[in-house]
Amino acid sequence: MKTRITELLDIKHPIIQGGMHYVGFAELAAAVSNAGGLGIITALTQKTPDDLRREIERCKGMTDQPFGVNLTFLPTVSAPDYPGYVDAIVEGGVKIVETAGRNPQAYLPGLKDAGVKIIHKCTSVRHALKAEKIGCDAASVDGFECGGHPGEDDIPNMILLPRAAEELTIPFVASGGMADARSLVASLALGADGINMGTRFIATQEAPVHENVKQAILAANELDTRLVMRPLRNTERVLYNPAVERLMEKEASLGKNITFEDIIDDVAGVYPKVMMDGDVDAGVWSCGMVAGLIHDIPTCKALIDRIMSEATVIIRNRLEGLLK
Ligand SMILES: Cc1cc2nc3c(=O)[nH]c(=O)nc-3n(C[C@H](O)[C@H](O)[C@H](O)COP(=O)(O)O)c2cc1C
């Protein structure tokens, strides 16, 4: 399948693995890229730019295919060493960066001068248009369904994707709620050039996370996520667990007066405990509604091959068949 995204990124299949904190290590990125998609290492999971340098080298040792690095701009007071991470990306010869969080404009010149293509992940048409205007090469349009941060507009992909198609000139992928060939074909029909998956890629053989995390996603259905941190305008879709219940009670009782300090224990330092130690109730962690569509733990290659072959069947048999 050839789309504007496979052409832009020089990949075989229009499937991207979104950056994920404490999931997007070299093992997963390389497995996705070796399977013909675009794997992505998550920069901020690496404590320092030098750690990211080493992770990029590790990934190069596992694949000769293109892979990317996710650079998430966090709403924190003490910002990570973003210029250092950008240097590590450029010096490591990485040619694709997924930016997310805030406007990446300040870092675009350094990246673009080095020939890096930028995919900006955003949750609204206006932010996607801004990304286009400042020179991003593609957008990853993240609907309300998505695991992680869906923004504050609450527009599901059935509306968001065709709206993006109406407005954008640059290629874009559909993100949030993507799991299988049906997701891919539907996204293409709605005007996207491919898909970006997060939660689906956690439940794969190569995702270097504890087995408990994969089993928790398998056990969950589409009703099992919640939105937290909405009062702080930092909404996150997470898998429901006792820690989420406690956090939601705190949010309800403190109301509009809640501050980040009130909830820091519930949300800070959680990912290593969940993803590495397998303590899935240690705190709140991102998960998409798409958990309801995840029923197995395939290799990345088996997953991507299945999506591509079933997409062909849907297009050729089901859709073409409707016209007869
Ligand atoms: C566990 C987890 C951690 C994530 N961490 C990040 C992150 O650090 N930076 C980022 O830009 N997106 C992050 N995301 C969002 C994903 O890259 C992707 O946009 C999202 O998962 C798409 O929705 P889906 O889960 O329905 O596929 C994370 C998602 C999950 C599930």
PDBQT file of the ligand as one rigid body, heavy atoms in Angstrom, charges set to zero:
ROOT
HETATM    1  C1  LIG A 401       1.287   3.896  28.084  1.00  0.00    +0.000 C 
HETATM    2  C2  LIG A 401       1.282   5.045  27.135  1.00  0.00    +0.000 A 
HETATM    3  C3  LIG A 401       2.268   6.024  27.236  1.00  0.00    +0.000 A 
HETATM    4  C4  LIG A 401       2.283   7.104  26.342  1.00  0.00    +0.000 A 
HETATM    5  N1  LIG A 401       3.293   8.027  26.431  1.00  0.00    +0.000 NA
HETATM    6  C5  LIG A 401       3.367   9.028  25.510  1.00  0.00    +0.000 A 
HETATM    7  C6  LIG A 401       4.450   9.956  25.535  1.00  0.00    +0.000 A 
HETATM    8  O1  LIG A 401       5.348   9.886  26.389  1.00  0.00    +0.000 OA
HETATM    9  N2  LIG A 401       4.471  10.922  24.580  1.00  0.00    +0.000 N 
HETATM   10  C7  LIG A 401       3.511  11.016  23.616  1.00  0.00    +0.000 A 
HETATM   11  O2  LIG A 401       3.593  11.895  22.754  1.00  0.00    +0.000 OA
HETATM   12  N3  LIG A 401       2.451  10.176  23.579  1.00  0.00    +0.000 NA
HETATM   13  C8  LIG A 401       2.379   9.175  24.494  1.00  0.00    +0.000 A 
HETATM   14  N4  LIG A 401       1.332   8.276  24.435  1.00  0.00    +0.000 N 
HETATM   15  C9  LIG A 401       0.327   8.408  23.347  1.00  0.00    +0.000 C 
HETATM   16  C10 LIG A 401       0.633   7.502  22.146  1.00  0.00    +0.000 C 
HETATM   17  O3  LIG A 401       1.823   7.874  21.496  1.00  0.00    +0.000 OA
HETATM   18  C11 LIG A 401      -0.493   7.525  21.106  1.00  0.00    +0.000 C 
HETATM   19  O4  LIG A 401      -0.681   8.845  20.637  1.00  0.00    +0.000 OA
HETATM   20  C12 LIG A 401      -1.804   7.013  21.686  1.00  0.00    +0.000 C 
HETATM   21  O5  LIG A 401      -1.556   5.878  22.473  1.00  0.00    +0.000 OA
HETATM   22  C13 LIG A 401      -2.786   6.690  20.575  1.00  0.00    +0.000 C 
HETATM   23  O6  LIG A 401      -3.966   6.166  21.098  1.00  0.00    +0.000 OA
HETATM   24  P1  LIG A 401      -4.255   4.577  21.257  1.00  0.00    +0.000 P 
HETATM   25  O7  LIG A 401      -3.639   4.184  22.545  1.00  0.00    +0.000 OA
HETATM   26  O8  LIG A 401      -5.733   4.502  21.241  1.00  0.00    +0.000 OA
HETATM   27  O9  LIG A 401      -3.605   3.875  20.093  1.00  0.00    +0.000 OA
HETATM   28  C14 LIG A 401       1.280   7.211  25.334  1.00  0.00    +0.000 A 
HETATM   29  C15 LIG A 401       0.268   6.239  25.263  1.00  0.00    +0.000 A 
HETATM   30  C16 LIG A 401       0.266   5.158  26.129  1.00  0.00    +0.000 A 
HETATM   31  C17 LIG A 401      -0.829   4.133  26.000  1.00  0.00    +0.000 C 
ENDROOT
TORSDOF 0
